[in-house]
Structures are given as structure tokens and as C-alpha cells.
Amino acid sequence: MTSGSYKVGFRLKGSDKDTMFWPNNHRVIMDMSQSEYYNTANTTLILSDISESPPGFTLLQLLTPSRVREVQSACVIMNDKVFISSSTFIQLACSVGFWVCFKLLLKWVYEGICPNFFIPQNNMFVSKVHGSAQNRLFLQLHELYKKGLACLLQSPSIRTYIIDVLYNPRLTICTDEKLIAPEKYQNIKLQKLTANMFQHMAFILKNMQTNTSGNKEIYVADKNSCDILKLAAKFGFVSDLLYIAMFYYKTVRYMEALSVIEMTKVKLAQPYLMYGGPVDRERYTEAVGGQSWSTKMRQAVAFDIRLDTKICFISELIPEQQSALQIGYITLSIPMFAMLHFLEFLCYRHIDGTLSQAALDDLHHVQGRYVNGGGAIYWEILGICQQITGNLQAALYSYQQSLSLSHYPFNSIRTATQRRIQDVVEAINELYNH
């Protein structure tokens, strides 16, 4: 369910766009008398109380316990009642991020090793943090660590941000890190965020190159970007290998891209892979049981590909990214197998026409997997491939299918689809006129 100024029709730059997900077993009632219509054994009841709120606002009182973790972590206590607070959820997320980074810094100071961001083998603490200075710094940081998240109050800027909430006598906020997020979850989240950051950095560096750059300069820059993407793959999911394939395609190294795609296919074909559906638990346990969460994530988990709409990854998808960016989307989500076969098609069309057609056939075969959420971009990609091959009628049909799914949530490419339809229709008319 969408809301905010985007929902009511504003398309101004900077206009906010809120998206809400509401579990089906969570019901909001406007009066306590309505509670008798629900089975509280399997339904979470939330009372909307506007008696003490200004116009346009309401208090959401949790009447029965919720099993949804996001709801639990957003709860606050006011006058011995439990309420759901969006501001608390935001603060918790920021606190978790801070605490993960703070503990990592504490570890680095204790060991005297801080890996360089670009060259992890280089220690940034060499000749700077050692001996008595290292001991003093560690003791200072450890004193802050013992205070828990309350140490944030020592920062004037952060203190200003949270002071009103902390000084509310009716409000109780949990600062116990164990209750905010499990240790393993923190590490996995940080690991994935690091992978995403490396991926963005690699493509940003590539896009910064100019026509005046020399061959040696380009070679060194591209090698550095490849190294960054390979490092990101060690932190991320199986599907993150496709970012390496994208970079190879972008830099006209089609055989290298295809090699990465084939390796990815092998990994995705494993019966223990977790991707958008049930997994063979027995095979999963045999393959990665007992392994660290980091290893499980790298070897047995895959997700759809998300492209930052402000970064050019491959030129073929620039219109779709721009379309999404215009309406406030920061990422463009693409079904993983659609992206895999798309890249395979793009590479083979420069090498082997028969294998290029085979890749397009494979893209056809995954059609049934993407009907709703990912359907629009799937049909869009299929249309792009068909247009490239010169099959304009098939491309037109695919683009029309993409446009027909524009009523589904998260379809952000409508403008791009309309432009592509216009281009194909003009090309068809031109053919007939000749």
C-alpha cells in the first residue's frame, strides 16, 4: 500500500514516497467493541486511538502480542500501554548500524589493525595507533562500550535528535543490543551492505572515466574495479556474481562475462539454493550445515538484482533506471534469472548468433516465474532482446505486456516502456512505408 504525496498525485522532485506492508493477520480497529469480531488467538489487534492526537495523527495501541519482529522492535511503553512507534523503529535501525560499526572499530583498535578500504592488506594504523597511544584509545572506547547505546548521548548532534524522546517520562526505550538485533544478523547485514557499497563503487569509478583517459590508465582503473567486484562477491550472495558479469560486458570483455555467467549457472542449479521458494532442507544441511552464516550466504543464497537508479550499470537499461528515478525509486529490482539470460544474450550476440538465440529461448522459458512484481521488467527485458534481433512485432507485444502490468505495486518503468513502444511502432511504420 502506497501513501504520502506520491499517492495523492504529486510528482515533484524531492516529493516523498512512502510504502507500507501490512501483515494480513494484523487488524486495526477503531473502537474496543470491535475486538469481539476477531479471533485473538491468531490475530494481532491494534487500536487506533485519536483521542489524544492532533488532526491527521493517531496512536496505534497494540492490544494483543505480535510475532512480527519489526512490530516487536518498534514497540514503546506509554502509561503502561504498548504502542507502535515509527520513530522508534528508525532509531533502532540507526542504533544497530552504529553499534555494529562501533564494535568493529573497537576490535581494530584492540588488534592494532585497520584494513585500508581500497587495499585491505594495508594497515591504516601502522605508525599511528600502537603502544601507549593504542592502549589509551582502547580504554576510552571500552568505557563508551560499557555504557551501551546510551553513549550516543555524549554526541551533541545525536543528543539533539533523540533528546525529546529520551526525556519523555511516559516512554521506555530499550537500549539492550541483544534485544535490538542478534549478533549474527548484525554481521550478515553489515556484510551485505559492504558488498553493495563495493559494487556501486566499481561502476561509479568506471563511469567517471573520460574519452581522454589513456589506455594504461583505463586498464589500471578497470582492474581495480574488477578486484573490488570480486571482493564484493566474497561478501555477498551467489547472485552477486552477476555484477562481475555486468562489468565485463560493460567493458567489452564478452568471453570473461560468459565465463562468470556459466559459473553462476552451476551455483544456481544446486538443490540447496535458497531463492524465492522452498528449499530442500536435507540437501541444504548436507551442503552448508554447520558452516558460518557468511559461508551460507555466499554459497547457498540468491536474490534478485537491484540496480541503483543513479548509477549506469549497462546502457541497455538506462531508460528503465531513469524512469524509476523520476518517480522516486532509488533501486530497480530485476528477477535474477531474467538478468542472467539477458546478459548471456547480450554477450553472445557479439560472438555467436546461434547461442544468442539459445539465450533468448532460455529467457522465454523463465516467463512463468514472473507474473506480478517482477513481471513488468521481465517483459521489458524480453522486448529489448527481441528489438535488438529485429523482431519488432514480438518486441511490441512484450512491451505491451509490460505496460499491462503497470497497475502492480513497484512497477517503476512505465515511462520507459511507453517510449520503447513509441520507438517500435515508428520503426514498424517505417518498414511498411518502404
C-alpha positions as CSV (number, residue, x, y, z in Angstrom):
1,M,0.0,0.0,0.0
2,T,1.5,3.3,-1.0
3,S,0.8,6.6,0.7
4,G,2.3,10.1,1.1
5,S,2.5,12.8,-1.5
6,Y,3.3,10.3,-4.3
7,K,-0.1,8.5,-3.6
8,V,-2.1,11.7,-3.9
9,G,-0.5,12.6,-7.3
10,F,2.5,14.8,-6.6
11,R,5.5,14.1,-8.8
12,L,7.7,17.0,-7.7
13,K,11.4,16.4,-7.4
14,G,12.1,15.5,-3.8
15,S,8.5,14.5,-3.2
16,D,8.3,11.7,-0.6
17,K,7.1,8.3,-1.4
18,D,6.0,6.0,1.5
19,T,5.5,2.3,1.0
20,M,3.8,0.2,3.7
21,F,3.5,-3.5,4.2
22,W,0.7,-4.8,6.4
23,P,0.6,-8.4,7.6
24,N,-2.8,-10.0,6.9
25,N,-3.2,-11.2,10.5
26,H,-2.7,-7.7,11.9
27,R,-6.1,-5.8,12.2
28,V,-6.7,-2.2,13.1
29,I,-9.9,-1.4,15.0
30,M,-11.4,2.0,15.7
31,D,-13.3,1.0,18.9
32,M,-12.7,-1.6,21.6
33,S,-16.2,-3.1,20.9
34,Q,-14.9,-4.3,17.5
35,S,-12.5,-6.7,19.2
36,E,-15.2,-9.3,19.7
37,Y,-15.3,-9.9,15.9
38,Y,-11.8,-11.3,15.8
39,N,-10.1,-14.5,17.0
40,T,-7.3,-13.1,19.1
41,A,-5.6,-16.5,19.1
42,N,-4.3,-15.9,15.5
43,T,-4.9,-12.2,15.0
44,T,-3.0,-9.2,16.3
45,L,-5.3,-6.4,17.2
46,I,-4.3,-2.8,17.0
47,L,-6.4,0.0,18.4
48,S,-6.4,3.3,16.5
49,D,-6.8,6.0,19.2
50,I,-7.2,9.6,18.1
51,S,-8.5,10.9,21.4
52,E,-5.1,12.5,22.4
53,S,-3.7,13.1,19.0
54,P,-3.7,16.2,16.8
55,P,-5.6,16.2,13.5
56,G,-4.1,13.8,11.0
57,F,-2.3,11.6,13.6
58,T,-3.3,8.6,15.7
59,L,-1.8,6.4,18.4
60,L,-1.6,2.7,17.5
61,Q,-2.1,0.7,20.6
62,L,-1.0,-3.0,20.5
63,L,-3.8,-4.9,22.2
64,T,-2.6,-8.5,21.5
65,P,1.0,-9.7,21.0
66,S,2.6,-9.7,17.6
67,R,5.0,-12.3,16.3
68,V,6.4,-10.0,13.6
69,R,9.9,-8.9,14.6
70,E,9.6,-5.5,13.0
71,V,6.5,-4.8,15.0
72,Q,8.0,-6.0,18.2
73,S,11.1,-3.9,17.8
74,A,9.0,-0.8,17.2
75,C,7.0,-1.0,20.4
76,V,7.2,1.6,23.2
77,I,5.5,1.7,26.6
78,M,3.4,4.8,27.4
79,N,1.2,4.9,30.6
80,D,1.6,1.1,31.0
81,K,0.2,0.5,27.5
82,V,2.1,-0.8,24.5
83,F,2.2,1.4,21.3
84,I,3.8,1.0,17.9
85,S,6.2,3.9,17.1
86,S,7.7,4.5,13.7
87,S,10.3,6.9,15.2
88,T,11.5,4.1,17.5
89,F,11.9,1.7,14.6
90,I,14.1,4.3,12.8
91,Q,16.1,4.9,15.9
92,L,16.6,1.2,16.4
93,A,17.8,0.7,12.8
94,C,20.3,3.6,13.2
95,S,21.4,2.3,16.6
96,V,22.1,-1.2,15.3
97,G,24.1,0.3,12.4
98,F,26.1,2.4,14.8
99,W,26.7,-0.4,17.3
100,V,28.0,-2.8,14.6
101,C,30.5,-0.2,13.3
102,F,31.5,0.8,16.8
103,K,32.3,-2.8,17.9
104,L,34.3,-3.3,14.7
105,L,36.3,-0.1,15.5
106,L,36.9,-1.5,19.0
107,K,38.2,-4.7,17.6
108,W,40.5,-2.9,15.2
109,V,42.0,-0.7,17.9
110,Y,42.4,-3.8,20.2
111,E,44.3,-5.7,17.4
112,G,46.1,-2.6,16.1
113,I,45.0,-3.4,12.6
114,C,42.6,-1.3,10.5
115,P,42.4,-2.5,6.9
116,N,42.5,0.1,4.1
117,F,39.2,0.4,2.3
118,F,40.7,0.1,-1.2
119,I,43.6,-2.2,-0.3
120,P,42.6,-4.4,2.7
121,Q,46.1,-5.8,3.0
122,N,47.4,-2.3,4.0
123,N,47.1,-1.4,7.7
124,M,46.0,2.2,8.3
125,F,47.0,2.0,11.9
126,V,50.7,1.4,11.1
127,S,52.8,4.1,12.9
128,K,49.7,5.8,14.1
129,V,47.9,3.5,16.6
130,H,50.4,1.5,18.6
131,G,52.0,1.3,22.0
132,S,50.7,3.5,24.8
133,A,48.5,5.5,22.4
134,Q,46.8,2.4,21.3
135,N,46.1,1.3,24.9
136,R,44.7,4.7,25.9
137,L,42.4,4.8,22.9
138,F,41.2,1.3,23.5
139,L,40.4,2.1,27.2
140,Q,38.5,5.2,26.1
141,L,36.4,3.3,23.6
142,H,35.8,0.5,26.0
143,E,34.4,2.9,28.5
144,L,31.9,4.1,25.9
145,Y,31.2,0.4,25.0
146,K,30.3,-0.4,28.7
147,K,27.7,2.4,28.6
148,G,25.9,0.7,25.7
149,L,23.9,2.8,23.2
150,A,23.5,5.5,25.9
151,C,27.0,6.6,24.9
152,L,25.3,8.3,21.9
153,L,24.1,11.0,24.3
154,Q,27.6,12.3,24.5
155,S,27.4,13.5,20.9
156,P,25.8,16.9,20.8
157,S,24.3,16.4,17.3
158,I,22.8,13.0,18.1
159,R,21.7,14.1,21.5
160,T,19.6,16.9,19.9
161,Y,18.0,14.3,17.6
162,I,16.8,11.9,20.4
163,I,16.6,14.2,23.4
164,D,12.8,14.8,23.2
165,V,12.2,11.0,23.1
166,L,14.5,10.2,25.9
167,Y,13.2,12.9,28.2
168,N,9.6,11.8,27.7
169,P,8.7,10.3,31.2
170,R,5.9,8.1,29.7
171,L,8.3,6.5,27.2
172,T,10.6,3.5,27.8
173,I,13.2,2.7,25.1
174,C,15.2,-0.5,25.2
175,T,19.0,0.1,24.7
176,D,20.0,-3.5,25.2
177,E,21.8,-4.5,22.0
178,K,20.8,-8.2,22.5
179,L,17.1,-7.3,22.2
180,I,17.6,-4.9,19.3
181,A,19.2,-7.5,16.9
182,P,21.0,-10.8,17.2
183,E,24.8,-10.7,16.7
184,K,24.7,-12.9,13.6
185,Y,22.0,-10.7,12.0
186,Q,24.2,-7.6,12.6
187,N,27.2,-9.2,11.0
188,I,25.3,-10.5,8.0
189,K,23.6,-7.2,7.4
190,L,26.9,-5.3,7.6
191,Q,28.5,-7.9,5.2
192,K,25.8,-7.4,2.6
193,L,25.9,-3.6,2.9
194,T,29.6,-3.8,2.3
195,A,29.1,-5.9,-0.8
196,N,26.6,-3.4,-2.1
197,M,28.9,-0.5,-1.4
198,F,31.8,-2.2,-3.3
199,Q,29.5,-2.9,-6.3
200,H,28.4,0.7,-6.5
201,M,31.9,2.0,-6.2
202,A,33.2,-0.2,-9.0
203,F,30.6,1.1,-11.5
204,I,31.0,4.7,-10.3
205,L,34.7,4.6,-10.9
206,K,34.1,3.2,-14.4
207,N,31.5,5.9,-15.3
208,M,34.0,8.6,-14.2
209,Q,36.4,7.7,-17.0
210,T,36.6,10.1,-19.9
211,N,37.5,9.8,-23.6
212,T,40.8,11.5,-22.8
213,S,41.9,8.7,-20.4
214,G,44.9,6.8,-21.7
215,N,44.9,3.0,-22.3
216,K,47.1,2.3,-19.3
217,E,45.0,4.5,-17.1
218,I,41.8,2.7,-18.2
219,Y,43.5,-0.7,-17.8
220,V,44.5,0.0,-14.2
221,A,41.2,1.5,-13.3
222,D,39.2,-1.4,-14.8
223,K,41.5,-3.9,-13.0
224,N,40.8,-2.1,-9.7
225,S,37.1,-2.1,-10.3
226,C,37.2,-5.9,-11.1
227,D,39.1,-6.6,-7.9
228,I,36.5,-4.6,-6.0
229,L,33.6,-6.6,-7.5
230,K,35.4,-9.9,-6.8
231,L,35.8,-8.8,-3.2
232,A,32.2,-7.9,-3.1
233,A,31.3,-11.4,-4.3
234,K,33.1,-12.8,-1.3
235,F,30.8,-10.8,1.0
236,G,27.5,-11.2,-0.9
237,F,25.1,-13.7,-2.3
238,V,25.5,-16.2,-5.2
239,S,23.6,-13.7,-7.4
240,D,26.2,-11.0,-6.7
241,L,28.4,-12.7,-9.3
242,L,26.3,-11.2,-11.9
243,Y,27.6,-7.7,-11.1
244,I,31.0,-9.0,-12.3
245,A,29.4,-10.3,-15.5
246,M,27.8,-6.9,-16.0
247,F,31.1,-5.1,-15.6
248,Y,32.8,-7.5,-18.1
249,Y,30.0,-6.8,-20.6
250,K,30.3,-3.1,-20.0
251,T,34.0,-3.2,-20.7
252,V,33.5,-5.3,-23.9
253,R,35.0,-8.5,-22.4
254,Y,32.3,-10.8,-23.5
255,M,34.1,-14.1,-23.0
256,E,35.0,-13.2,-19.4
257,A,31.4,-12.2,-18.8
258,L,30.1,-15.5,-20.2
259,S,32.6,-17.5,-18.1
260,V,31.2,-15.8,-14.9
261,I,27.6,-16.4,-16.1
262,E,28.4,-20.2,-16.6
263,M,29.9,-20.4,-13.1
264,T,26.8,-18.6,-11.7
265,K,24.5,-21.1,-13.5
266,V,26.3,-24.0,-11.9
267,K,25.9,-22.4,-8.4
268,L,22.2,-21.5,-9.0
269,A,21.4,-25.1,-10.2
270,Q,22.3,-26.6,-6.8
271,P,19.3,-28.2,-5.0
272,Y,20.1,-26.5,-1.7
273,L,20.0,-22.9,-3.1
274,M,17.6,-20.6,-1.3
275,Y,15.9,-18.2,-3.8
276,G,12.3,-17.1,-3.5
277,G,10.7,-20.5,-2.7
278,P,11.0,-23.8,-0.7
279,V,14.5,-25.3,-0.4
280,D,15.5,-29.0,0.0
281,R,16.4,-28.9,3.7
282,E,18.2,-32.2,3.7
283,R,20.5,-31.2,0.8
284,Y,20.9,-27.7,2.3
285,T,22.1,-29.3,5.6
286,E,24.4,-31.6,3.8
287,A,26.0,-28.7,1.8
288,V,26.3,-25.9,4.3
289,G,25.1,-27.3,7.6
290,G,27.4,-26.2,10.4
291,Q,29.0,-23.5,8.2
292,S,29.1,-19.9,9.2
293,W,26.3,-17.6,8.2
294,S,28.7,-15.8,6.0
295,T,29.5,-19.0,4.1
296,K,25.9,-20.0,3.8
297,M,25.1,-16.6,2.4
298,R,27.9,-16.8,-0.2
299,Q,27.2,-20.4,-1.3
300,A,23.5,-21.1,-0.8
301,V,21.5,-17.8,-1.0
302,A,20.5,-15.8,-4.1
303,F,18.3,-12.7,-4.5
304,D,17.1,-10.5,-7.4
305,I,19.4,-8.0,-8.8
306,R,19.0,-4.4,-7.6
307,L,20.4,-1.6,-9.6
308,D,20.9,1.9,-8.0
309,T,18.9,4.2,-10.3
310,K,21.6,6.9,-10.2
311,I,24.4,4.6,-11.4
312,C,24.7,3.4,-15.0
313,F,25.4,-0.4,-14.9
314,I,24.7,-1.3,-18.6
315,S,23.5,1.2,-21.2
316,E,20.6,-1.1,-22.3
317,L,18.7,-0.4,-19.1
318,I,19.4,3.3,-18.7
319,P,15.8,4.3,-19.8
320,E,14.3,1.9,-17.2
321,Q,16.6,3.3,-14.4
322,Q,15.7,6.9,-15.4
323,S,12.0,6.1,-15.4
324,A,12.3,4.7,-11.9
325,L,14.4,7.6,-10.7
326,Q,11.9,10.1,-12.0
327,I,9.2,8.8,-9.6
328,G,11.4,8.5,-6.6
329,Y,12.7,4.9,-6.8
330,I,16.3,4.5,-5.6
331,T,16.7,1.0,-7.0
332,L,15.4,-1.0,-9.9
333,S,14.8,-4.7,-9.0
334,I,15.3,-7.3,-11.7
335,P,14.5,-11.0,-11.3
336,M,17.8,-12.8,-11.1
337,F,17.3,-15.4,-13.9
338,A,15.9,-12.7,-16.2
339,M,19.1,-10.7,-15.6
340,L,21.3,-13.8,-16.1
341,H,19.8,-14.7,-19.5
342,F,19.7,-11.0,-20.6
343,L,23.4,-10.7,-20.0
344,E,24.0,-14.0,-21.7
345,F,22.1,-12.8,-24.8
346,L,23.9,-9.5,-24.9
347,C,27.3,-11.2,-24.8
348,Y,26.6,-14.0,-27.3
349,R,25.2,-11.6,-29.9
350,H,28.7,-10.3,-30.3
351,I,30.2,-13.8,-30.6
352,D,27.7,-16.5,-31.8
353,G,24.2,-15.9,-33.3
354,T,23.0,-19.4,-32.6
355,L,24.0,-19.3,-28.9
356,S,22.5,-15.8,-28.7
357,Q,19.2,-17.2,-29.9
358,A,19.5,-20.0,-27.3
359,A,19.9,-17.5,-24.6
360,L,16.8,-15.7,-25.8
361,D,14.9,-19.0,-25.7
362,D,16.1,-19.5,-22.1
363,L,14.8,-16.1,-21.3
364,H,11.4,-17.2,-22.8
365,H,11.4,-20.3,-20.6
366,V,11.6,-18.4,-17.3
367,Q,8.5,-16.4,-18.2
368,G,6.1,-18.2,-15.9
369,R,8.2,-17.3,-12.8
370,Y,7.5,-13.6,-13.0
371,V,3.8,-12.7,-13.3
372,N,3.2,-9.9,-10.7
373,G,6.0,-8.0,-9.0
374,G,8.8,-8.7,-11.5
375,G,6.6,-9.3,-14.5
376,A,6.9,-5.8,-15.9
377,I,10.7,-5.7,-16.0
378,Y,10.8,-9.3,-17.3
379,W,8.6,-8.4,-20.3
380,E,10.6,-5.2,-20.8
381,I,13.9,-7.2,-21.0
382,L,12.4,-9.7,-23.3
383,G,11.2,-6.9,-25.6
384,I,14.7,-5.3,-25.6
385,C,16.2,-8.6,-26.7
386,Q,13.6,-9.0,-29.4
387,Q,14.0,-5.5,-30.6
388,I,17.8,-6.0,-30.8
389,T,17.3,-9.1,-33.0
390,G,14.9,-7.1,-35.3
391,N,11.8,-9.0,-34.3
392,L,9.8,-5.8,-33.9
393,Q,6.3,-7.4,-33.7
394,A,7.4,-9.7,-30.9
395,A,9.1,-6.7,-29.1
396,L,5.9,-4.7,-29.4
397,Y,3.9,-7.5,-27.8
398,S,6.4,-7.8,-25.0
399,Y,6.4,-4.1,-24.3
400,Q,2.6,-4.1,-24.3
401,Q,2.6,-6.9,-21.8
402,S,5.0,-4.9,-19.6
403,L,2.7,-1.9,-19.8
404,S,-0.3,-4.0,-18.9
405,L,1.3,-4.8,-15.6
406,S,1.8,-1.2,-14.7
407,H,-1.0,-1.4,-12.1
408,Y,1.0,-3.8,-9.9
409,P,2.9,-2.3,-7.0
410,F,6.6,-1.4,-7.5
411,N,6.3,-1.2,-11.4
412,S,8.5,1.9,-11.9
413,I,9.3,1.6,-15.6
414,R,6.1,2.7,-17.2
415,T,7.5,5.8,-18.8
416,A,10.4,3.8,-20.3
417,T,8.0,1.2,-21.7
418,Q,5.8,3.9,-23.3
419,R,8.9,5.4,-25.0
420,R,10.0,1.9,-26.3
421,I,6.6,1.2,-27.6
422,Q,6.6,4.5,-29.5
423,D,10.0,3.7,-31.0
424,V,9.0,0.3,-32.1
425,V,5.7,1.5,-33.7
426,E,7.7,4.2,-35.6
427,A,10.2,1.5,-36.8
428,I,7.4,-0.8,-37.9
429,N,5.6,2.0,-39.8
430,E,8.8,3.0,-41.4
431,L,9.3,-0.6,-42.7
432,Y,5.8,-0.7,-44.1
433,N,6.1,2.7,-45.8
434,H,9.1,1.4,-47.6
